[in-house]
Amino acid sequence: MDDSCLTDLAGYKIHYGTSPGSYSSTETVSVGTLSCNSSSTSNACGTIQTCTYTVHGLPAGTWYFAIQAFDATAEESGHSNVAVKIVP
């Protein structure tokens, strides 16, 4: 994708696993199923929304996550920066 404003965002692929860069699981989430709130922040494309999604059932350990956005034609972005969550 080319940094232009997204007009046909369809959803996200949430990749996760126990090693950074090696994701054993993926959940696909459509935009309509996310819990989102508009923030007071905006950019050239409009108001920025903050959305949340919870991956359930992870056993104890360190988990690494990366996200990809995809549009209505199934074109995908690159992976996001890696996020880490330690499940006690």
Sequence and secondary structure as in RCSB ss.txt:
>XXXX:A:sequence
MDDSCLTDLAGYKIHYGTSPGSYSSTETVSVGTLSCNSSSTSNACGTIQTCTYTVHGLPAGTWYFAIQAFDATAE
ESGHSNVAVKIVP
>XXXX:A:secstr
  S   SSEEEEEEEEESBTTB  EEEEEEGGGSEEEEEEEEETTEEEEEEE       SEEEEEEEEEEETT  
B      EEEEE 
